[in-house]
């Protein structure tokens, strides 16, 4: 683990919601996509500061963490939207409350 210390430290600097963007930058560094303008300079600095001998491991772990974040984010979003009452349900619920003697 000591040989990956710098890569771990770099991973810990990236906020969870920024993992997908950092992964795109890492893919660009690996030559899998073009490095375009408009990327966050702090993320660029973090990704490019990982030593070459640790980069493959860094990218692999970054991918797994990014996928996990995306899964959790989408699950949370779908729970939030499924818990929201639909217009018809809300109206029926309000009507039921009015009908019950209080």
C-alpha positions in Angstrom: 0.0 0.0 0.0 2.9 2.3 0.7 3.8 2.4 -3.0 0.4 3.8 -3.8 0.4 6.4 -1.1 0.6 9.4 -3.4 -2.3 8.0 -5.6 -4.4 7.4 -2.4 -3.7 10.9 -1.2 -4.8 12.3 -4.6 -8.0 10.3 -4.6 -8.8 11.7 -1.1 -8.5 15.2 -2.5 -11.4 14.7 -4.9 -14.9 15.4 -3.7 -17.3 12.5 -4.4 -19.5 14.5 -6.8 -16.4 15.4 -8.8 -15.3 11.8 -9.3 -16.9 11.4 -12.8 -15.2 14.6 -14.1 -11.9 13.5 -12.6 -12.3 10.1 -14.4 -12.8 11.9 -17.7 -9.6 13.8 -17.1 -7.8 10.6 -16.1 -9.1 9.0 -19.3 -7.7 11.9 -21.3 -4.3 11.5 -19.5 -4.4 7.8 -20.5 -5.0 8.9 -24.2 -8.6 7.5 -24.3 -10.2 10.9 -25.0 -9.2 14.4 -26.0 -8.2 16.8 -23.3 -10.4 19.8 -24.0 -10.6 23.2 -22.5 -12.9 24.0 -19.7 -11.8 21.3 -17.2 -11.5 22.3 -13.6 -7.8 23.3 -13.1 -7.7 21.9 -9.5 -8.9 18.4 -10.8 -6.4 18.6 -13.7 -3.6 19.3 -11.2 -4.7 16.4 -8.9 -5.0 13.9 -11.8 -1.7 14.9 -13.4 0.2 14.9 -10.1 -0.2 11.1 -9.7 3.1 9.5 -10.5 3.2 7.5 -13.7 3.9 4.2 -12.0 0.8 4.7 -9.8 -1.5 6.1 -12.5 -3.0 2.8 -13.7 -4.0 1.8 -10.2 -5.3 5.4 -9.5 -7.4 5.3 -12.6 -8.8 1.9 -11.8 -9.8 2.9 -8.3 -11.1 6.3 -9.5 -13.3 4.4 -12.0 -14.8 2.1 -9.3 -15.4 5.0 -6.9 -17.0 7.1 -9.7 -19.3 4.2 -10.7 -20.3 3.7 -7.0 -21.0 7.4 -6.6 -23.1 7.4 -9.8 -25.1 4.4 -8.7 -25.7 5.8 -5.3 -26.6 9.2 -6.7 -29.1 7.8 -9.2 -30.6 5.5 -6.5 -31.1 8.5 -4.2 -32.6 10.6 -7.0 -35.1 7.8 -7.9 -36.1 7.4 -4.3 -36.7 11.1 -4.0 -38.9 11.2 -7.1 -40.8 8.0 -6.2 -41.6 9.5 -2.7 -43.1 12.7 -4.2 -46.9 12.5 -4.5 -48.3 12.7 -8.0 -50.8 15.5 -8.7 -53.8 13.1 -8.6 -52.6 11.4 -5.4 -52.0 14.6 -3.7 -55.5 15.9 -4.6 -57.2 12.7 -3.3 -55.1 12.8 -0.2 -56.2 16.4 0.5 -59.9 15.5 -0.2 -59.7 12.5 2.2 -58.3 14.8 4.9 -61.2 17.3 4.4 -63.8 14.5 4.6 -62.6 13.0 7.8 -64.4 14.5 10.8 -61.8 16.1 13.0 
